[in-house]
């Protein structure tokens, strides 16, 4: 079930690439700004093509943890689009321009709250994202 936004719309949550490494895009159906979660470098051009074709603006990329199973596309998307790149404070990567800790809440899309919950286990810097 997609969260209902303060605008009374169901947020669109779209899985972007097939395979074991899941990437998600979140947006308001009536909005042009998007958030992408856990992008995979092998699909960089796919993401850029989608953004251009649909006239979308990438506002933020979130990596939910340091990925051992694929190379993150977060740094490349940040460089190409100028979006924010967000990870937990414990993440060793130097590329993110925004860091979160347990309980950080931020409005990444207009009127939509994103809360970050530190959930170590799979990786020591892992976060779960509570939207809405």
DSSP file (Angstrom, degrees, kcal/mol; ACC not computed):
  #  RESIDUE AA STRUCTURE BP1 BP2  ACC     N-H-->O    O-->H-N    N-H-->O    O-->H-N    TCO  KAPPA ALPHA  PHI   PSI    X-CA   Y-CA   Z-CA
    1    1 A X              0   0    0      0, 0.0     2,-0.3     0, 0.0     3,-0.1   0.000 360.0 360.0 360.0 130.1    0.0    0.0    0.0
    2    2 A X        -     0   0    0      1,-0.1    10,-0.1    11,-0.0    11,-0.0  -0.610 360.0-103.5 -81.9 139.6    1.4    3.4   -1.0
    3    3 A X        -     0   0    0     -2,-0.3     8,-3.1     7,-0.1     2,-0.5  -0.289  29.4-122.9 -61.8 145.2    1.4    6.1    1.7
    4    4 A X  B     -A   10   0A   0      6,-0.2     6,-0.2   128,-0.1    -1,-0.1  -0.796  30.9-140.5 -88.3 128.6   -1.2    8.8    1.4
    5    5 A X    >   -     0   0    0      4,-3.5     3,-2.5    -2,-0.5   107,-0.1  -0.332  26.0-102.0 -86.1 166.6    0.4   12.2    1.3
    6    6 A X  T 3  S+     0   0    0    105,-0.5    -1,-0.1     1,-0.3   105,-0.1   0.739 123.7  63.3 -58.8 -20.5   -0.6   15.4    2.9
    7    7 A X  T 3  S-     0   0    0      2,-0.2    -1,-0.3   104,-0.0     3,-0.1   0.517 119.8-112.2 -79.4  -4.5   -1.9   16.3   -0.5
    8    8 A X  S <  S+     0   0    0     -3,-2.5     2,-0.3     1,-0.3    -2,-0.1   0.592  78.9 124.9  82.7  10.7   -4.4   13.4   -0.3
    9    9 A X        -     0   0    0      3,-0.0    -4,-3.5    -6,-0.0     2,-0.5  -0.737  67.1-116.6-100.6 150.4   -2.6   11.5   -3.1
   10   10 A X  B     -A    4   0A   0     -2,-0.3    19,-0.5    -6,-0.2    -6,-0.2  -0.768  37.7-119.7 -80.6 127.0   -1.1    8.0   -2.9
   11   11 A X        -     0   0    0     -8,-3.1     2,-0.5    -2,-0.5    17,-0.2  -0.443  23.6-121.6 -66.6 138.1    2.6    8.3   -3.3
   12   12 A X  E     -B   27   0B   0     15,-3.1    15,-1.9    -2,-0.1     2,-0.5  -0.719  28.3-173.9 -81.3 126.7    3.9    6.4   -6.4
   13   13 A X  E     -B   26   0B   0     -2,-0.5     2,-0.5    13,-0.2    13,-0.2  -0.975   9.3-177.2-121.8 114.4    6.5    3.8   -5.4
   14   14 A X  E     -B   25   0B   0     11,-2.8    11,-2.6    -2,-0.5     2,-0.5  -0.941  25.4-137.3-120.1 129.8    8.0    2.2   -8.5
   15   15 A X  E     -B   24   0B   0     -2,-0.5     9,-0.2     9,-0.2     3,-0.1  -0.735  22.3-168.5 -79.9 128.5   10.6   -0.6   -8.6
   16   16 A X        +     0   0    0      7,-2.7     2,-0.4    -2,-0.5    -1,-0.1   0.846  56.4  32.0 -95.4 -35.9   13.1    0.4  -11.3
   17   17 A X        -     0   0    0      6,-0.5     6,-0.4     4,-0.1    -1,-0.2  -0.941  70.0-126.7-129.0 148.7   15.3   -2.5  -12.1
   18   18 A X        +     0   0    0     -2,-0.4     3,-0.3     4,-0.1     2,-0.1  -0.236  64.8  55.8 -78.4 173.9   14.9   -6.3  -12.2
   19   19 A X  S    S-     0   0    0      1,-0.2    -2,-0.1     3,-0.0     0, 0.0  -0.398 102.4 -50.6  99.1-174.8   17.1   -8.7  -10.4
   20   20 A X  S    S+     0   0    0     -2,-0.1     2,-0.9     1,-0.1    -1,-0.2   0.781 115.1  75.4 -73.4 -28.9   18.2   -9.2   -6.8
   21   21 A X  S    S-     0   0    0     -3,-0.3     2,-0.4    48,-0.1    19,-0.1  -0.766  76.7-153.4 -90.1 108.1   19.3   -5.6   -6.2
   22   22 A X        -     0   0    0     -2,-0.9     2,-0.4    17,-0.1    -4,-0.1  -0.649  14.0-174.4 -90.0 135.0   16.1   -3.6   -5.8
   23   23 A X        -     0   0    0     -6,-0.4    -7,-2.7    -2,-0.4    -6,-0.5  -0.983   7.4-163.7-124.9 137.9   15.9    0.1   -6.6
   24   24 A X  E     -BC  15  37B   0     13,-1.9    13,-3.1    -2,-0.4     2,-0.4  -0.940  10.4-156.4-126.4 146.4   12.9    2.2   -5.9
   25   25 A X  E     -BC  14  36B   0    -11,-2.6   -11,-2.8    -2,-0.4     2,-0.4  -0.974  12.0-164.3-116.9 134.8   11.7    5.6   -7.1
   26   26 A X  E     +BC  13  35B   0      9,-2.7     9,-2.0    -2,-0.4     2,-0.3  -0.952  22.0 141.3-119.5 139.5    9.2    7.6   -5.0
   27   27 A X  E     -BC  12  34B   0    -15,-1.9   -15,-3.1    -2,-0.4     2,-0.4  -0.984  51.6-100.0-164.2 160.3    7.2   10.6   -6.2
   28   28 A X    >   -     0   0    0      5,-0.5     3,-1.4    -2,-0.3   -17,-0.1  -0.713  35.2-128.2 -78.4 139.0    3.8   12.3   -6.0
   29   29 A X  T 3  S+     0   0    0    -19,-0.5    -1,-0.1    -2,-0.4   -18,-0.1   0.844 112.0  42.7 -57.6 -31.7    1.8   11.5   -9.1
   30   30 A X  T 3  S+     0   0    0     -3,-0.0    -1,-0.3     2,-0.0     2,-0.2   0.438 106.2  82.2 -93.7   1.1    1.2   15.2   -9.7
   31   31 A X    <   -     0   0    0     -3,-1.4    25,-0.0     2,-0.1     0, 0.0  -0.638  61.3-152.6-107.8 164.0    4.8   16.2   -8.9
   32   32 A X        +     0   0    0     -2,-0.2    25,-3.4    24,-0.1     2,-0.3   0.525  69.7  93.3-108.4 -11.3    8.0   16.2  -10.9
   33   33 A X  E     - d   0  57B   0     23,-0.2    -5,-0.5    25,-0.1     2,-0.3  -0.663  55.6-175.3 -86.8 140.2   10.5   15.7   -8.1
   34   34 A X  E     -Cd  27  58B   0     23,-2.5    25,-2.7    -2,-0.3    26,-1.1  -0.912  22.5-146.0-133.5 159.3   11.6   12.2   -7.2
   35   35 A X  E     -Cd  26  60B   0     -9,-2.0    -9,-2.7    -2,-0.3     2,-0.4  -0.982  15.6-156.9-119.0 135.7   13.7   10.3   -4.7
   36   36 A X  E     -Cd  25  61B   0     24,-2.2    26,-2.6    -2,-0.4     2,-0.5  -0.964   5.9-155.5-116.1 132.7   15.6    7.1   -5.8
   37   37 A X  E     -Cd  24  62B   0    -13,-3.1   -13,-1.9    -2,-0.4    26,-0.2  -0.925  66.9 -10.2-112.8 127.7   16.6    4.5   -3.2
   38   38 A X  S    S-     0   0    0     24,-3.3    -1,-0.2    -2,-0.5    25,-0.1   0.917  76.5-166.2  57.5  56.3   19.5    2.1   -3.7
   39   39 A X        -     0   0    0     -3,-0.2    34,-1.8    23,-0.2    35,-0.4  -0.425  12.3-134.3 -72.9 149.2   20.4    2.7   -7.3
   40   40 A X  B >   -G   72   0C   0     32,-0.2     3,-2.1    33,-0.2    32,-0.2  -0.882   8.4-135.3-107.5 131.5   22.7    0.3   -9.1
   41   41 A X  G >  S+     0   0    0     30,-3.1     3,-1.9    -2,-0.4     4,-0.3   0.833 102.2  65.5 -56.7 -36.0   25.6    1.6  -11.2
   42   42 A X  G 3  S+     0   0    0     29,-0.3    -1,-0.3     1,-0.3     3,-0.2   0.697 104.7  47.1 -60.0 -17.4   24.9   -0.9  -14.1
   43   43 A X  G <> S+     0   0    0     -3,-2.1     4,-2.4     1,-0.1    -1,-0.3   0.187  74.1 116.6-110.5  15.6   21.5    0.9  -14.6
   44   44 A X  H <> S+     0   0    0     -3,-1.9     4,-2.4     1,-0.2     5,-0.2   0.924  80.0  45.3 -49.7 -53.2   22.8    4.5  -14.6
   45   45 A X  H  > S+     0   0    0     -4,-0.3     4,-2.7     1,-0.2    -1,-0.2   0.855 109.6  56.1 -64.5 -34.2   21.8    5.2  -18.1
   46   46 A X  H  > S+     0   0    0      2,-0.2     4,-2.4     1,-0.2    -1,-0.2   0.930 109.9  45.7 -60.2 -45.3   18.4    3.6  -17.5
   47   47 A X  H  X S+     0   0    0     -4,-2.4     4,-2.6     2,-0.2    -2,-0.2   0.929 114.0  47.9 -64.6 -45.2   17.7    6.0  -14.6
   48   48 A X  H  X S+     0   0    0     -4,-2.4     4,-2.3    -5,-0.2    -2,-0.2   0.905 112.1  49.8 -63.6 -41.0   18.9    9.0  -16.6
   49   49 A X  H  X S+     0   0    0     -4,-2.7     4,-3.1    -5,-0.2     5,-0.2   0.916 111.2  49.4 -62.3 -43.4   16.8    8.1  -19.6
   50   50 A X  H  X S+     0   0    0     -4,-2.4     4,-2.5     2,-0.2     6,-0.3   0.933 110.8  49.7 -61.9 -46.8   13.7    7.6  -17.4
   51   51 A X  H  X>S+     0   0    0     -4,-2.6     5,-2.4     1,-0.2     4,-0.6   0.928 116.1  42.4 -58.5 -46.0   14.2   11.0  -15.7
   52   52 A X  H ><5S+     0   0    0     -4,-2.3     3,-0.8     3,-0.2    -2,-0.2   0.940 114.5  49.3 -66.9 -47.7   14.6   12.7  -19.1
   53   53 A X  H 3<5S+     0   0    0     -4,-3.1    -2,-0.2     1,-0.2    -1,-0.2   0.876 118.8  38.7 -60.1 -40.0   11.7   10.9  -20.8
   54   54 A X  H 3<5S-     0   0    0     -4,-2.5    -1,-0.2    -5,-0.2    -2,-0.2   0.450 108.5-121.2 -92.9  -0.8    9.3   11.5  -17.9
   55   55 A X  T <<5 +     0   0    0     -3,-0.8    -3,-0.2    -4,-0.6     2,-0.2   0.840  57.6 158.1  67.2  33.4   10.5   15.1  -17.3
   56   56 A X      < -     0   0    0     -5,-2.4     2,-0.5    -6,-0.3   -23,-0.2  -0.561  37.7-141.1 -94.0 155.4   11.4   14.3  -13.7
   57   57 A X  E     -d   33   0B   0    -25,-3.4   -23,-2.5    -2,-0.2     2,-0.7  -0.968  15.0-137.8-115.7 119.6   13.8   16.0  -11.4
   58   58 A X  E     +d   34   0B   0     -2,-0.5   -23,-0.2   -25,-0.2     3,-0.1  -0.675  27.8 171.9 -78.9 114.1   15.9   13.8   -9.1
   59   59 A X  E     +     0   0B   0    -25,-2.7    25,-2.3    -2,-0.7     2,-0.3   0.879  61.0   5.3 -89.6 -44.1   16.0   15.6   -5.7
   60   60 A X  E     -de  35  84B   0    -26,-1.1   -24,-2.2    23,-0.2     2,-0.4  -1.000  51.5-154.7-147.4 141.0   17.7   12.9   -3.5
   61   61 A X  E     -de  36  85B   0     23,-2.5    25,-3.0    -2,-0.3     2,-0.5  -0.966  18.5-162.4-109.8 133.3   19.4    9.6   -3.8
   62   62 A X  E     -de  37  86B   0    -26,-2.6   -24,-3.3    -2,-0.4     2,-0.6  -0.970  10.1-163.8-116.5 126.9   19.4    7.4   -0.7
   63   63 A X        -     0   0    0     23,-2.4    25,-0.4    -2,-0.5     3,-0.1  -0.964   8.1-158.7-103.0 121.1   21.7    4.4   -0.1
   64   64 A X  S    S-     0   0    0     -2,-0.6    63,-2.4     1,-0.1     2,-0.3   0.624  70.9 -16.0 -76.4 -12.5   20.2    2.4    2.7
   65   65 A X  S    S-     0   0    0     61,-0.2     2,-0.5    57,-0.0    -1,-0.1  -0.963  86.7 -70.9-172.6 169.1   23.6    0.8    3.4
   66   66 A X        -     0   0    0     -2,-0.3     2,-0.5    -3,-0.1    59,-0.1  -0.659  57.9-133.3 -72.1 122.6   27.0    0.2    2.0
   67   67 A X        +     0   0    0     -2,-0.5     5,-0.2     1,-0.1    -1,-0.0  -0.680  33.6 173.0 -89.7 126.0   26.4   -2.3   -0.7
   68   68 A X  S    S+     0   0    0     -2,-0.5    -1,-0.1     1,-0.1     3,-0.1   0.571  80.7  58.1 -98.2 -15.3   28.6   -5.4   -1.0
   69   69 A X  S    S+     0   0    0      1,-0.1     2,-0.3     0, 0.0    -1,-0.1   0.546 118.7   2.7 -95.7  -8.5   26.4   -7.0   -3.7
   70   70 A X  S    S-     0   0    0    -29,-0.0     2,-0.5   -30,-0.0    -1,-0.1  -0.974  78.5 -94.9-163.2 168.3   26.7   -4.2   -6.3
   71   71 A X        -     0   0    0     -2,-0.3   -30,-3.1    -3,-0.1   -29,-0.3  -0.824  45.5-119.6 -94.0 128.4   28.3   -0.8   -6.9
   72   72 A X  B     -G   40   0C   0     -2,-0.5   -32,-0.2   -32,-0.2     4,-0.2  -0.335  11.3-155.1 -67.8 145.9   26.0    2.1   -5.9
   73   73 A X  S  > S+     0   0    0    -34,-1.8     4,-2.8     1,-0.1     5,-0.3   0.377  70.5 101.6 -97.0  -0.7   25.0    4.6   -8.6
   74   74 A X  H  > S+     0   0    0    -35,-0.4     4,-2.4     1,-0.2     5,-0.2   0.912  80.2  46.8 -53.0 -51.2   24.5    7.3   -5.9
   75   75 A X  H  > S+     0   0    0      1,-0.2     4,-2.3     2,-0.2    -1,-0.2   0.906 114.2  48.0 -60.6 -40.9   27.8    9.2   -6.6
   76   76 A X  H  > S+     0   0    0     -4,-0.2     4,-2.6     2,-0.2     5,-0.2   0.914 111.9  48.8 -66.7 -42.5   27.3    9.1  -10.3
   77   77 A X  H  X S+     0   0    0     -4,-2.8     4,-2.7     2,-0.2     6,-0.6   0.898 111.3  51.0 -64.1 -39.2   23.7   10.4  -10.1
   78   78 A X  H  X S+     0   0    0     -4,-2.4     4,-2.0    -5,-0.3    -2,-0.2   0.933 113.0  45.8 -60.4 -46.1   24.8   13.1   -7.7
   79   79 A X  H  < S+     0   0    0     -4,-2.3    -2,-0.2    -5,-0.2    -1,-0.2   0.903 119.3  39.7 -64.8 -42.2   27.5   14.2  -10.2
   80   80 A X  H  < S+     0   0    0     -4,-2.6    -2,-0.2    -5,-0.1    -1,-0.2   0.886 129.8  25.2 -77.8 -39.6   25.3   14.1  -13.3
   81   81 A X  H  < S-     0   0    0     -4,-2.7    -3,-0.2    -5,-0.2    -2,-0.2   0.660  93.5-125.6-103.4 -17.6   22.1   15.6  -11.9
   82   82 A X     <  +     0   0    0     -4,-2.0    -4,-0.2    -5,-0.5    -3,-0.1   0.623  58.7 148.4  80.0  12.1   23.3   17.7   -8.9
   83   83 A X        -     0   0    0     -6,-0.6   -23,-0.2     1,-0.1     2,-0.2  -0.211  54.8 -94.0 -71.8 167.6   20.9   15.9   -6.6
   84   84 A X  E     -e   60   0B   0    -25,-2.3   -23,-2.5    12,-0.1     2,-0.5  -0.577  32.3-149.4 -77.3 148.7   21.6   15.3   -2.9
   85   85 A X  E     -e   61   0B   0     -2,-0.2    13,-1.8   -25,-0.2    12,-1.1  -0.987  18.0-167.8-124.3 120.2   23.2   12.0   -2.0
   86   86 A X  E     +ef  62  98B   0    -25,-3.0   -23,-2.4    -2,-0.5     2,-0.3  -0.896  16.7 152.2-121.0 135.0   22.3   10.6    1.5
   87   87 A X  E     - f   0  99B   0     11,-1.6    13,-1.6    -2,-0.4   -23,-0.1  -0.938  49.3 -79.1-145.8 168.1   23.6    7.8    3.6
   88   88 A X  E >   - f   0 100B   0     37,-0.4     3,-1.8   -25,-0.4    13,-0.2  -0.352  44.2-112.7 -66.4 152.6   23.9    7.0    7.3
   89   89 A X  T 3  S+     0   0    0     11,-2.7    -1,-0.1     1,-0.3    12,-0.1   0.736 115.3  59.2 -59.6 -26.1   26.7    8.7    9.3
   90   90 A X  T 3  S+     0   0    0     10,-0.2    -1,-0.3    35,-0.1     2,-0.1   0.567  77.4 115.0 -82.2  -8.7   28.5    5.3    9.8
   91   91 A X    <   -     0   0    0     -3,-1.8    -4,-0.1    34,-0.2   -26,-0.0  -0.407  62.0-145.7 -63.8 133.6   28.8    4.8    6.0
   92   92 A X        +     0   0    0     -2,-0.1    -1,-0.1     2,-0.0    -3,-0.0   0.683  63.9 110.5 -76.4 -16.8   32.5    4.8    5.0
   93   93 A X        -     0   0    0      1,-0.1     3,-0.1     2,-0.0    -6,-0.0  -0.274  55.1-156.7 -60.6 142.7   31.8    6.4    1.6
   94   94 A X  S    S+     0   0    0      1,-0.1    -1,-0.1     3,-0.0    -2,-0.0   0.529  76.6  80.0 -94.7  -9.2   33.1    9.9    1.2
   95   95 A X        +     0   0    0      2,-0.0    -1,-0.1    -9,-0.0   -10,-0.1   0.817  62.8  99.2 -74.0 -34.0   30.7   10.9   -1.6
   96   96 A X        -     0   0    0      1,-0.2   -10,-0.2    -3,-0.1     3,-0.1  -0.271  50.3-165.2 -61.0 137.8   27.4   11.6    0.2
   97   97 A X  S    S+     0   0    0    -12,-1.1     2,-0.4     1,-0.1   -11,-0.2   0.437  77.5  50.1 -98.0  -1.6   26.7   15.3    0.9
   98   98 A X  E     -f   86   0B   0    -13,-1.8   -11,-1.6   -10,-0.0     2,-0.3  -1.000  67.1-169.0-136.6 137.8   24.0   14.5    3.4
   99   99 A X  E     -f   87   0B   0     -2,-0.4     2,-0.3   -13,-0.2   -11,-0.2  -0.932   2.4-163.5-124.5 148.1   24.3   12.2    6.4
  100  100 A X  E     -f   88   0B   0    -13,-1.6   -11,-2.7    -2,-0.3     2,-0.3  -0.885   1.5-162.5-125.8 159.9   21.6   10.8    8.7
  101  101 A X    >   -     0   0    0     -2,-0.3     3,-2.3   -13,-0.2    15,-0.2  -0.765  50.8 -55.0-127.5 177.4   21.6    9.2   12.2
  102  102 A X  T 3  S+     0   0    0      1,-0.3    15,-0.2    -2,-0.3    -1,-0.0  -0.340 126.7  14.1 -58.3 126.1   18.9    7.1   14.0
  103  103 A X  T 3  S+     0   0    0     13,-2.9    -1,-0.3     1,-0.3    14,-0.1   0.342  83.7 151.3  91.5  -6.5   15.7    9.2   14.2
  104  104 A X    <   -     0   0    0     -3,-2.3    12,-2.9    12,-0.4     2,-0.4  -0.369  25.8-165.5 -58.0 133.2   16.7   11.8   11.6
  105  105 A X  E     +H  115   0D   0     10,-0.2     2,-0.3    -2,-0.0    10,-0.2  -0.984  12.4 169.1-123.2 135.6   13.5   13.1    9.9
  106  106 A X  E     -H  114   0D   0      8,-2.5     8,-2.8    -2,-0.4     2,-1.1  -0.994  38.6-126.0-145.9 148.4   13.6   15.2    6.7
  107  107 A X  E     +H  113   0D   0     -2,-0.3     6,-0.2     6,-0.2     4,-0.1  -0.766  36.3 166.5 -94.6  89.5   11.1   16.4    4.2
  108  108 A X  E    S+     0   0D   0     -2,-1.1     2,-0.3     4,-0.6    -1,-0.2   0.744  70.5  33.1 -81.3 -24.3   12.7   15.0    1.0
  109  109 A X  E >  S-H  112   0D   0      3,-1.0     3,-2.7    -3,-0.2    -1,-0.1  -0.960 113.4 -79.0-124.4 148.3    9.6   15.7   -1.1
  110  110 A X  T 3  S-     0   0    0     -2,-0.3    -2,-0.1     1,-0.3     3,-0.1  -0.207 114.5  -4.5 -52.9 121.1    7.3   18.6   -0.5
  111  111 A X  T 3  S+     0   0    0      1,-0.2  -105,-0.5    -4,-0.1     2,-0.5   0.522 108.4 112.9  77.0   5.4    5.1   17.8    2.4
  112  112 A X  E <   -H  109   0D   0     -3,-2.7    -3,-1.0  -107,-0.1    -4,-0.6  -0.947  56.3-146.3-120.8 118.8    6.4   14.3    2.8
  113  113 A X  E     -H  107   0D   0     -2,-0.5    19,-2.8    -6,-0.2     2,-0.5  -0.619   8.4-165.3 -83.9 134.6    8.3   13.2    5.8
  114  114 A X  E     -HI 106 131D   0     -8,-2.8    -8,-2.5    -2,-0.3     2,-0.4  -0.989   7.2-166.5-117.7 121.2   11.1   10.6    5.6
  115  115 A X  E     -HI 105 130D   0     15,-3.0    15,-3.1    -2,-0.5     2,-0.5  -0.927   8.9-146.9-112.6 133.9   12.3    9.2    8.9
  116  116 A X  E     - I   0 129D   0    -12,-2.9   -13,-2.9    -2,-0.4     2,-0.5  -0.866  10.5-168.2-106.0 127.1   15.6    7.2    9.1
  117  117 A X  E     - I   0 128D   0     11,-2.7    11,-2.7    -2,-0.5     2,-0.3  -0.960  24.5-126.6-118.1 117.3   15.8    4.3   11.5
  118  118 A X  E     + I   0 127D   0     -2,-0.5     9,-0.3     9,-0.2     2,-0.2  -0.482  34.0 172.9 -64.9 120.4   19.3    2.8   12.1
  119  119 A X        -     0   0    0      7,-2.6     3,-0.4    -2,-0.3     4,-0.3  -0.567   7.8-175.9-131.5  67.6   18.9   -1.0   11.5
  120  120 A X        +     0   0    0      4,-0.2     4,-0.2    -2,-0.2     2,-0.1  -0.229  46.2  86.4 -64.7 157.2   22.4   -2.5   11.6
  121  121 A X  S    S+     0   0    0      2,-0.6    -1,-0.2     0, 0.0     3,-0.2  -0.527  89.9  44.2 151.6 -75.3   22.8   -6.2   10.9
  122  122 A X  S    S-     0   0    0     -3,-0.4     2,-0.3     1,-0.3    -2,-0.1   0.894 140.1  -2.2 -61.4 -40.1   23.1   -6.7    7.1
  123  123 A X  S >  S-     0   0    0     -4,-0.3     3,-1.6   -56,-0.0    -2,-0.6  -0.978  72.8-121.9-148.3 149.0   25.5   -3.7    7.3
  124  124 A X  T 3  S+     0   0    0     -2,-0.3    -4,-0.2     1,-0.3   -34,-0.1   0.716 114.0  47.4 -68.3 -18.4   26.6   -1.6   10.3
  125  125 A X  T 3  S+     0   0    0    -35,-0.1   -37,-0.4   -59,-0.1    -1,-0.3   0.188  83.6 137.2-104.6  16.2   25.4    1.6    8.5
  126  126 A X    <   -     0   0    0     -3,-1.6    -7,-2.6   -61,-0.1     2,-0.4  -0.333  29.8-173.1 -69.2 142.5   22.0    0.2    7.4
  127  127 A X  E     -I  118   0D   0    -63,-2.4     2,-0.4    -9,-0.3    -9,-0.2  -0.977  18.0-144.1-131.0 147.9   18.9    2.3    7.7
  128  128 A X  E     -I  117   0D   0    -11,-2.7   -11,-2.7    -2,-0.4     2,-0.6  -0.851  21.7-138.3-101.7 148.9   15.2    1.6    7.2
  129  129 A X  E     -I  116   0D   0     -2,-0.4     2,-0.6   -13,-0.2   -13,-0.2  -0.942  11.1-163.1-116.1 120.6   13.2    4.5    5.7
  130  130 A X  E     -I  115   0D   0    -15,-3.1   -15,-3.0    -2,-0.6     2,-0.5  -0.905  14.0-162.3-101.8 119.2    9.8    5.3    7.1
  131  131 A X  E      I  114   0D   0     -2,-0.6   -17,-0.2   -17,-0.2    -2,-0.0  -0.872 360.0 360.0-109.5 132.8    7.8    7.5    4.6
  132  132 A X              0   0    0    -19,-2.8    -1,-0.2    -2,-0.5   -18,-0.1   0.430 360.0 360.0  94.6 360.0    4.8    9.5    5.5
